[in-house]
Amino acid sequence: MKDLIEFMAKSLVDDPSAVEVTELVGDKVNIYELKVSQPDIGKIIGRRGKTIGSMRTILKAASLKRGKKAELELIE
């Protein structure tokens, strides 16, 4: 899952070297924290949050297939 988030984020931003994904493993839910450079935050969020919403939907669908829930948080 971490690789999937990195791939999506690096495809969207101007500075792919600044993309960092941290995985926090829990019993029922894995939380992924996405960090990008300050100028690229708007590109990740998108208009009215549609881009980050789509990334979250893809992540949830992929994680449910593995039998575990996942959440994506954008760290500023």
GISULMO-V142021 format. One record per helix or strand of 2 or more residues. SS is the DSSP state (hx for helix, st for strand). FROM is the first residue (numbers start at 1). LEN is the number of residues. Records with the same first field share a line. If there is no record, write none. Layout:
# GISULMO-V142021
SS=FROM-LEN, FROM-LEN
This chain:
# GISULMO-V142021
hx=2-11, 16-3, 38-8, 47-19
st=20-6, 29-7, 69-7
